Amino acid sequence: MRISKEVRTGLLVTISLVILFAGFYFLKGSDIFSQDYVYYCNYSSVDGLQNAAAVEIRGLAVGRVTAIELDEDRGVKVTIVVSKRIAIPQGTVATLVQDGLLGGKLIRLDMGKGPSVAESKSTLATAQEAGVVDEITNQVKPLITSLKATVGSLDTIVASVNIVLGENNRKGIQGAIASINKTAENMSALSSTLNDEAGEIKSIVHNANSFSATLAKNNDTISRIMSNFSRTSDQLAHAPIKKTFDQLETATTQFSGIVNKINAGEGSLGQMVTNKDLYNNLNNLLSDLKSHPSRYINVTVFGKKKKD
């Protein structure tokens, strides 16, 4: 039987398509001529997971995502197929993770420790793991919100400053700046003066240091002086000063009484002070004593006695 050219061409195209289709899925890690296990995974959101995304175990591709559809009760239902050469034990968790730093999403199977294999078309437990980009995004979002609030506050502050900085206030601020500049000039002049007087200041400081050193060296002497002064103060504090003043007052009173008696002419001294005749007689006696001392004084020379 002779096959026409058209039939041969059709068969060649069909075989080529089958080979291409089989090679595509072979490169994806699936065997088209074998039956894969089918599992279902439910996520609250898939965040960029695409059909034909890889299903991996410890970084090795063992299957792919075949369907993604909404489930009103469970969020998003994802269907995956895994090569029948891989036994998926019960308790396995299908974790949605990021594929590299800038890649999409994939599903990582964290193998369970169940005694038996999970049946095909059963639902696996799921989890979602934030990637690097997700973590950065989660950290940046609060910062952006805070930055927006800060920018809003800055706008308010700038508006308030514009209101405050009216014409009159600007003049006041200019005057304040001029005062600050003048103060800076005075400080500079003072600094120059201090620099010119640095030698004298250094000498004063040196003298002060020397005085402090002298005080330190004579600390024992100063301590003894202070101790003596303290003892003297204690002695003065305990001295019978009141008694002394009382005695002095008594003596003053007695002396005043004696003076009053003398003025009144009482006693010999009183007579001498108040009696004029007694004063004149005493004065004449003294004069006669000066003129004729021999009348009142006898001097014996060589045992002889001079006669008047």
GUTI-813317 format. One record per residue (C-alpha): residue number from 1; x, y, z. Coordinates in nm, 2 decimals. Example, Ala and Ser with C-alpha at 12.3 -4.5 7.8 and 13.67 -1.06 7.14 Angstrom:
// GUTI-813317
<rec nr="1" u="1.23" v="-0.45" w="0.78"/>
<rec nr="2" u="1.37" v="-0.11" w="0.71"/>
// end
This chain:
// GUTI-813317
<rec nr="1" u="0.00" v="0.00" w="0.00"/>
<rec nr="2" u="0.14" v="0.33" w="-0.11"/>
<rec nr="3" u="0.12" v="0.62" w="0.14"/>
<rec nr="4" u="0.07" v="0.95" w="-0.01"/>
<rec nr="5" u="0.30" v="1.24" w="0.05"/>
<rec nr="6" u="0.03" v="1.44" w="0.24"/>
<rec nr="7" u="-0.02" v="1.15" w="0.49"/>
<rec nr="8" u="0.35" v="1.12" w="0.55"/>
<rec nr="9" u="0.38" v="1.49" w="0.61"/>
<rec nr="10" u="0.09" v="1.48" w="0.86"/>
<rec nr="11" u="0.24" v="1.19" w="1.04"/>
<rec nr="12" u="0.58" v="1.36" w="1.06"/>
<rec nr="13" u="0.42" v="1.68" w="1.20"/>
<rec nr="14" u="0.22" v="1.48" w="1.46"/>
<rec nr="15" u="0.52" v="1.28" w="1.57"/>
<rec nr="16" u="0.72" v="1.60" w="1.60"/>
<rec nr="17" u="0.45" v="1.77" w="1.81"/>
<rec nr="18" u="0.44" v="1.46" w="2.04"/>
<rec nr="19" u="0.81" v="1.46" w="2.08"/>
<rec nr="20" u="0.82" v="1.84" w="2.15"/>
<rec nr="21" u="0.53" v="1.80" w="2.40"/>
<rec nr="22" u="0.70" v="1.51" w="2.57"/>
<rec nr="23" u="1.04" v="1.68" w="2.58"/>
<rec nr="24" u="0.89" v="2.00" w="2.74"/>
<rec nr="25" u="0.73" v="1.80" w="3.02"/>
<rec nr="26" u="1.05" v="1.59" w="3.06"/>
<rec nr="27" u="1.25" v="1.91" w="3.11"/>
<rec nr="28" u="0.99" v="2.02" w="3.36"/>
<rec nr="29" u="1.06" v="1.71" w="3.57"/>
<rec nr="30" u="0.74" v="1.52" w="3.47"/>
<rec nr="31" u="0.71" v="1.20" w="3.28"/>
<rec nr="32" u="0.43" v="1.22" w="3.03"/>
<rec nr="33" u="0.40" v="0.85" w="3.00"/>
<rec nr="34" u="0.35" v="0.79" w="3.36"/>
<rec nr="35" u="0.06" v="0.89" w="3.59"/>
<rec nr="36" u="0.15" v="1.16" w="3.85"/>
<rec nr="37" u="0.00" v="1.20" w="4.20"/>
<rec nr="38" u="-0.24" v="1.49" w="4.23"/>
<rec nr="39" u="-0.28" v="1.70" w="4.55"/>
<rec nr="40" u="-0.48" v="2.00" w="4.65"/>
<rec nr="41" u="-0.35" v="2.30" w="4.85"/>
<rec nr="42" u="-0.56" v="2.58" w="5.00"/>
<rec nr="43" u="-0.40" v="2.93" w="5.06"/>
<rec nr="44" u="-0.55" v="3.26" w="5.18"/>
<rec nr="45" u="-0.36" v="3.43" w="4.89"/>
<rec nr="46" u="-0.10" v="3.31" w="4.64"/>
<rec nr="47" u="0.09" v="3.64" w="4.59"/>
<rec nr="48" u="0.23" v="3.59" w="4.24"/>
<rec nr="49" u="0.21" v="3.21" w="4.21"/>
<rec nr="50" u="0.17" v="3.11" w="3.85"/>
<rec nr="51" u="0.05" v="2.80" w="3.66"/>
<rec nr="52" u="0.34" v="2.56" w="3.59"/>
<rec nr="53" u="0.53" v="2.69" w="3.89"/>
<rec nr="54" u="0.78" v="2.44" w="4.03"/>
<rec nr="55" u="0.70" v="2.21" w="4.32"/>
<rec nr="56" u="1.03" v="2.13" w="4.50"/>
<rec nr="57" u="1.16" v="1.90" w="4.78"/>
<rec nr="58" u="1.49" v="2.02" w="4.92"/>
<rec nr="59" u="1.55" v="2.23" w="4.61"/>
<rec nr="60" u="1.48" v="1.95" w="4.37"/>
<rec nr="61" u="1.19" v="1.99" w="4.12"/>
<rec nr="62" u="0.95" v="1.70" w="4.17"/>
<rec nr="63" u="0.63" v="1.84" w="4.02"/>
<rec nr="64" u="0.44" v="2.15" w="3.91"/>
<rec nr="65" u="0.14" v="2.36" w="3.96"/>
<rec nr="66" u="-0.14" v="2.27" w="3.72"/>
<rec nr="67" u="-0.43" v="2.48" w="3.83"/>
<rec nr="68" u="-0.51" v="2.79" w="4.05"/>
<rec nr="69" u="-0.87" v="2.88" w="4.12"/>
<rec nr="70" u="-1.07" v="3.07" w="4.37"/>
<rec nr="71" u="-1.24" v="2.89" w="4.65"/>
<rec nr="72" u="-1.51" v="3.09" w="4.83"/>
<rec nr="73" u="-1.47" v="2.89" w="5.15"/>
<rec nr="74" u="-1.09" v="2.83" w="5.15"/>
<rec nr="75" u="-0.94" v="3.13" w="4.96"/>
<rec nr="76" u="-0.74" v="3.00" w="4.67"/>
<rec nr="77" u="-0.73" v="2.63" w="4.57"/>
<rec nr="78" u="-0.40" v="2.52" w="4.40"/>
<rec nr="79" u="-0.37" v="2.19" w="4.23"/>
<rec nr="80" u="-0.02" v="2.03" w="4.20"/>
<rec nr="81" u="0.11" v="1.71" w="4.05"/>
<rec nr="82" u="0.40" v="1.52" w="4.19"/>
<rec nr="83" u="0.59" v="1.24" w="4.02"/>
<rec nr="84" u="0.48" v="0.90" w="4.13"/>
<rec nr="85" u="0.84" v="0.82" w="4.19"/>
<rec nr="86" u="0.82" v="1.04" w="4.50"/>
<rec nr="87" u="0.63" v="0.91" w="4.80"/>
<rec nr="88" u="0.46" v="1.19" w="4.99"/>
<rec nr="89" u="0.40" v="1.08" w="5.35"/>
<rec nr="90" u="0.11" v="1.20" w="5.55"/>
<rec nr="91" u="0.17" v="1.52" w="5.75"/>
<rec nr="92" u="0.36" v="1.68" w="5.46"/>
<rec nr="93" u="0.32" v="2.06" w="5.44"/>
<rec nr="94" u="0.30" v="2.25" w="5.11"/>
<rec nr="95" u="0.47" v="2.58" w="5.19"/>
<rec nr="96" u="0.44" v="2.87" w="4.95"/>
<rec nr="97" u="0.78" v="3.04" w="4.93"/>
<rec nr="98" u="0.96" v="3.29" w="4.71"/>
<rec nr="99" u="1.17" v="3.16" w="4.42"/>
<rec nr="100" u="1.49" v="3.35" w="4.48"/>
<rec nr="101" u="1.54" v="3.72" w="4.55"/>
<rec nr="102" u="1.36" v="3.85" w="4.25"/>
<rec nr="103" u="1.18" v="3.54" w="4.13"/>
<rec nr="104" u="0.82" v="3.44" w="4.16"/>
<rec nr="105" u="0.66" v="3.19" w="4.39"/>
<rec nr="106" u="0.69" v="2.81" w="4.42"/>
<rec nr="107" u="0.57" v="2.54" w="4.65"/>
<rec nr="108" u="0.81" v="2.36" w="4.88"/>
<rec nr="109" u="0.71" v="2.03" w="5.02"/>
<rec nr="110" u="0.82" v="1.98" w="5.38"/>
<rec nr="111" u="0.80" v="1.61" w="5.42"/>
<rec nr="112" u="0.60" v="1.47" w="5.71"/>
<rec nr="113" u="0.67" v="1.18" w="5.93"/>
<rec nr="114" u="0.34" v="0.99" w="5.88"/>
<rec nr="115" u="0.36" v="0.61" w="5.87"/>
<rec nr="116" u="0.17" v="0.60" w="5.54"/>
<rec nr="117" u="0.17" v="0.78" w="5.20"/>
<rec nr="118" u="-0.07" v="1.06" w="5.13"/>
<rec nr="119" u="-0.33" v="0.94" w="4.88"/>
<rec nr="120" u="-0.36" v="1.10" w="4.54"/>
<rec nr="121" u="-0.62" v="1.38" w="4.52"/>
<rec nr="122" u="-0.60" v="1.44" w="4.89"/>
<rec nr="123" u="-0.55" v="1.79" w="5.05"/>
<rec nr="124" u="-0.22" v="1.87" w="5.20"/>
<rec nr="125" u="-0.16" v="2.10" w="5.49"/>
<rec nr="126" u="-0.03" v="2.44" w="5.38"/>
<rec nr="127" u="0.19" v="2.73" w="5.51"/>
<rec nr="128" u="0.32" v="3.06" w="5.37"/>
<rec nr="129" u="0.67" v="3.18" w="5.42"/>
<rec nr="130" u="0.76" v="3.55" w="5.37"/>
<rec nr="131" u="1.05" v="3.60" w="5.13"/>
<rec nr="132" u="1.32" v="3.87" w="5.15"/>
<rec nr="133" u="1.11" v="4.11" w="4.93"/>
<rec nr="134" u="0.81" v="4.05" w="5.15"/>
<rec nr="135" u="1.00" v="4.12" w="5.47"/>
<rec nr="136" u="1.15" v="4.44" w="5.32"/>
<rec nr="137" u="0.81" v="4.54" w="5.21"/>
<rec nr="138" u="0.65" v="4.48" w="5.55"/>
<rec nr="139" u="0.93" v="4.68" w="5.71"/>
<rec nr="140" u="0.92" v="4.96" w="5.46"/>
<rec nr="141" u="0.54" v="5.01" w="5.47"/>
<rec nr="142" u="0.54" v="5.14" w="5.83"/>
<rec nr="143" u="0.83" v="5.37" w="5.75"/>
<rec nr="144" u="0.65" v="5.51" w="5.45"/>
<rec nr="145" u="0.34" v="5.57" w="5.66"/>
<rec nr="146" u="0.55" v="5.74" w="5.92"/>
<rec nr="147" u="0.73" v="5.94" w="5.65"/>
<rec nr="148" u="0.39" v="6.06" w="5.51"/>
<rec nr="149" u="0.29" v="6.17" w="5.86"/>
<rec nr="150" u="0.62" v="6.35" w="5.90"/>
<rec nr="151" u="0.59" v="6.53" w="5.57"/>
<rec nr="152" u="0.24" v="6.64" w="5.66"/>
<rec nr="153" u="0.38" v="6.77" w="5.99"/>
<rec nr="154" u="0.66" v="6.95" w="5.81"/>
<rec nr="155" u="0.40" v="7.12" w="5.58"/>
<rec nr="156" u="0.21" v="7.24" w="5.89"/>
<rec nr="157" u="0.53" v="7.36" w="6.05"/>
<rec nr="158" u="0.64" v="7.55" w="5.73"/>
<rec nr="159" u="0.30" v="7.71" w="5.70"/>
<rec nr="160" u="0.32" v="7.82" w="6.07"/>
<rec nr="161" u="0.68" v="7.95" w="6.02"/>
<rec nr="162" u="0.56" v="8.15" w="5.72"/>
<rec nr="163" u="0.29" v="8.30" w="5.93"/>
<rec nr="164" u="0.53" v="8.38" w="6.22"/>
<rec nr="165" u="0.79" v="8.52" w="5.99"/>
<rec nr="166" u="0.60" v="8.83" w="5.90"/>
<rec nr="167" u="0.77" v="9.16" w="5.80"/>
<rec nr="168" u="0.80" v="9.28" w="6.16"/>
<rec nr="169" u="0.92" v="8.94" w="6.29"/>
<rec nr="170" u="1.18" v="8.93" w="6.01"/>
<rec nr="171" u="1.31" v="9.27" w="6.13"/>
<rec nr="172" u="1.32" v="9.14" w="6.48"/>
<rec nr="173" u="1.51" v="8.82" w="6.37"/>
<rec nr="174" u="1.75" v="9.03" w="6.17"/>
<rec nr="175" u="1.81" v="9.25" w="6.48"/>
<rec nr="176" u="1.87" v="8.93" w="6.69"/>
<rec nr="177" u="2.12" v="8.80" w="6.43"/>
<rec nr="178" u="2.30" v="9.14" w="6.44"/>
<rec nr="179" u="2.31" v="9.12" w="6.82"/>
<rec nr="180" u="2.45" v="8.77" w="6.79"/>
<rec nr="181" u="2.72" v="8.89" w="6.55"/>
<rec nr="182" u="2.81" v="9.18" w="6.78"/>
<rec nr="183" u="2.84" v="8.93" w="7.07"/>
<rec nr="184" u="3.06" v="8.71" w="6.86"/>
<rec nr="185" u="3.28" v="9.01" w="6.78"/>
<rec nr="186" u="3.30" v="9.10" w="7.15"/>
<rec nr="187" u="3.39" v="8.74" w="7.23"/>
<rec nr="188" u="3.66" v="8.75" w="6.97"/>
<rec nr="189" u="3.80" v="9.07" w="7.12"/>
<rec nr="190" u="3.79" v="8.92" w="7.47"/>
<rec nr="191" u="3.97" v="8.61" w="7.33"/>
<rec nr="192" u="4.24" v="8.84" w="7.18"/>
<rec nr="193" u="4.28" v="9.02" w="7.51"/>
<rec nr="194" u="4.31" v="8.70" w="7.70"/>
<rec nr="195" u="4.57" v="8.58" w="7.45"/>
<rec nr="196" u="4.77" v="8.91" w="7.51"/>
<rec nr="197" u="4.74" v="8.86" w="7.89"/>
<rec nr="198" u="4.82" v="8.49" w="7.87"/>
<rec nr="199" u="5.16" v="8.55" w="8.04"/>
<rec nr="200" u="5.02" v="8.73" w="8.34"/>
<rec nr="201" u="4.74" v="8.48" w="8.37"/>
<rec nr="202" u="4.99" v="8.20" w="8.36"/>
<rec nr="203" u="5.19" v="8.38" w="8.63"/>
<rec nr="204" u="4.88" v="8.43" w="8.85"/>
<rec nr="205" u="4.79" v="8.06" w="8.80"/>
<rec nr="206" u="5.15" v="7.97" w="8.89"/>
<rec nr="207" u="5.14" v="8.18" w="9.20"/>
<rec nr="208" u="4.81" v="8.03" w="9.30"/>
<rec nr="209" u="4.96" v="7.68" w="9.25"/>
<rec nr="210" u="5.26" v="7.78" w="9.46"/>
<rec nr="211" u="5.04" v="7.91" w="9.73"/>
<rec nr="212" u="4.83" v="7.59" w="9.72"/>
<rec nr="213" u="5.15" v="7.39" w="9.74"/>
<rec nr="214" u="5.28" v="7.60" w="10.04"/>
<rec nr="215" u="4.94" v="7.55" w="10.22"/>
<rec nr="216" u="4.97" v="7.18" w="10.15"/>
<rec nr="217" u="5.32" v="7.17" w="10.29"/>
<rec nr="218" u="5.22" v="7.36" w="10.60"/>
<rec nr="219" u="4.90" v="7.17" w="10.65"/>
<rec nr="220" u="5.03" v="7.03" w="10.98"/>
<rec nr="221" u="5.12" v="7.37" w="11.11"/>
<rec nr="222" u="4.79" v="7.52" w="11.01"/>
<rec nr="223" u="4.61" v="7.23" w="11.17"/>
<rec nr="224" u="4.80" v="7.29" w="11.50"/>
<rec nr="225" u="4.72" v="7.67" w="11.48"/>
<rec nr="226" u="4.35" v="7.59" w="11.42"/>
<rec nr="227" u="4.36" v="7.34" w="11.71"/>
<rec nr="228" u="4.52" v="7.60" w="11.94"/>
<rec nr="229" u="4.27" v="7.86" w="11.83"/>
<rec nr="230" u="3.99" v="7.61" w="11.90"/>
<rec nr="231" u="4.12" v="7.54" w="12.25"/>
<rec nr="232" u="4.16" v="7.91" w="12.32"/>
<rec nr="233" u="3.80" v="7.96" w="12.20"/>
<rec nr="234" u="3.69" v="7.68" w="12.43"/>
<rec nr="235" u="3.88" v="7.84" w="12.72"/>
<rec nr="236" u="3.72" v="8.18" w="12.66"/>
<rec nr="237" u="3.38" v="8.02" w="12.63"/>
<rec nr="238" u="3.43" v="7.85" w="12.97"/>
<rec nr="239" u="3.61" v="8.15" w="13.14"/>
<rec nr="240" u="3.42" v="8.32" w="13.43"/>
<rec nr="241" u="3.37" v="8.64" w="13.23"/>
<rec nr="242" u="3.04" v="8.73" w="13.40"/>
<rec nr="243" u="3.19" v="8.69" w="13.74"/>
<rec nr="244" u="3.48" v="8.91" w="13.65"/>
<rec nr="245" u="3.25" v="9.18" w="13.51"/>
<rec nr="246" u="3.04" v="9.16" w="13.83"/>
<rec nr="247" u="3.35" v="9.20" w="14.05"/>
<rec nr="248" u="3.46" v="9.49" w="13.82"/>
<rec nr="249" u="3.12" v="9.65" w="13.86"/>
<rec nr="250" u="3.14" v="9.61" w="14.24"/>
<rec nr="251" u="3.49" v="9.76" w="14.25"/>
<rec nr="252" u="3.37" v="10.06" w="14.04"/>
<rec nr="253" u="3.08" v="10.11" w="14.28"/>
<rec nr="254" u="3.31" v="10.11" w="14.58"/>
<rec nr="255" u="3.56" v="10.35" w="14.41"/>
<rec nr="256" u="3.27" v="10.58" w="14.33"/>
<rec nr="257" u="3.16" v="10.57" w="14.69"/>
<rec nr="258" u="3.52" v="10.66" w="14.80"/>
<rec nr="259" u="3.53" v="10.95" w="14.56"/>
<rec nr="260" u="3.20" v="11.07" w="14.69"/>
<rec nr="261" u="3.33" v="11.06" w="15.05"/>
<rec nr="262" u="3.65" v="11.25" w="14.95"/>
<rec nr="263" u="3.44" v="11.51" w="14.78"/>
<rec nr="264" u="3.22" v="11.53" w="15.09"/>
<rec nr="265" u="3.53" v="11.59" w="15.31"/>
<rec nr="266" u="3.52" v="11.27" w="15.49"/>
<rec nr="267" u="3.85" v="11.12" w="15.62"/>
<rec nr="268" u="4.20" v="11.25" w="15.58"/>
<rec nr="269" u="4.19" v="11.27" w="15.20"/>
<rec nr="270" u="3.86" v="11.44" w="15.22"/>
<rec nr="271" u="4.00" v="11.70" w="15.46"/>
<rec nr="272" u="4.30" v="11.75" w="15.24"/>
<rec nr="273" u="4.09" v="11.80" w="14.94"/>
<rec nr="274" u="3.81" v="12.02" w="15.09"/>
<rec nr="275" u="3.99" v="12.20" w="15.39"/>
<rec nr="276" u="4.17" v="12.50" w="15.25"/>
<rec nr="277" u="4.36" v="12.58" w="15.57"/>
<rec nr="278" u="4.50" v="12.23" w="15.59"/>
<rec nr="279" u="4.61" v="12.26" w="15.23"/>
<rec nr="280" u="4.79" v="12.59" w="15.30"/>
<rec nr="281" u="4.96" v="12.45" w="15.61"/>
<rec nr="282" u="5.08" v="12.15" w="15.42"/>
<rec nr="283" u="5.20" v="12.38" w="15.14"/>
<rec nr="284" u="5.39" v="12.60" w="15.39"/>
<rec nr="285" u="5.54" v="12.29" w="15.56"/>
<rec nr="286" u="5.67" v="12.17" w="15.23"/>
<rec nr="287" u="5.82" v="12.51" w="15.14"/>
<rec nr="288" u="6.00" v="12.53" w="15.48"/>
<rec nr="289" u="6.12" v="12.17" w="15.44"/>
<rec nr="290" u="6.28" v="12.27" w="15.11"/>
<rec nr="291" u="6.43" v="12.59" w="15.26"/>
<rec nr="292" u="6.55" v="12.44" w="15.59"/>
<rec nr="293" u="6.59" v="12.07" w="15.56"/>
<rec nr="294" u="6.83" v="12.05" w="15.85"/>
<rec nr="295" u="6.54" v="12.14" w="16.09"/>
<rec nr="296" u="6.37" v="11.81" w="16.00"/>
<rec nr="297" u="6.66" v="11.59" w="15.90"/>
<rec nr="298" u="6.96" v="11.51" w="16.13"/>
<rec nr="299" u="7.27" v="11.36" w="15.97"/>
<rec nr="300" u="7.54" v="11.21" w="16.19"/>
<rec nr="301" u="7.90" v="11.20" w="16.06"/>
<rec nr="302" u="8.17" v="11.00" w="16.23"/>
<rec nr="303" u="7.95" v="10.94" w="16.53"/>
<rec nr="304" u="7.90" v="11.31" w="16.61"/>
<rec nr="305" u="7.56" v="11.48" w="16.62"/>
<rec nr="306" u="7.52" v="11.82" w="16.47"/>
<rec nr="307" u="7.32" v="12.07" w="16.69"/>
<rec nr="308" u="7.10" v="12.33" w="16.57"/>
// end
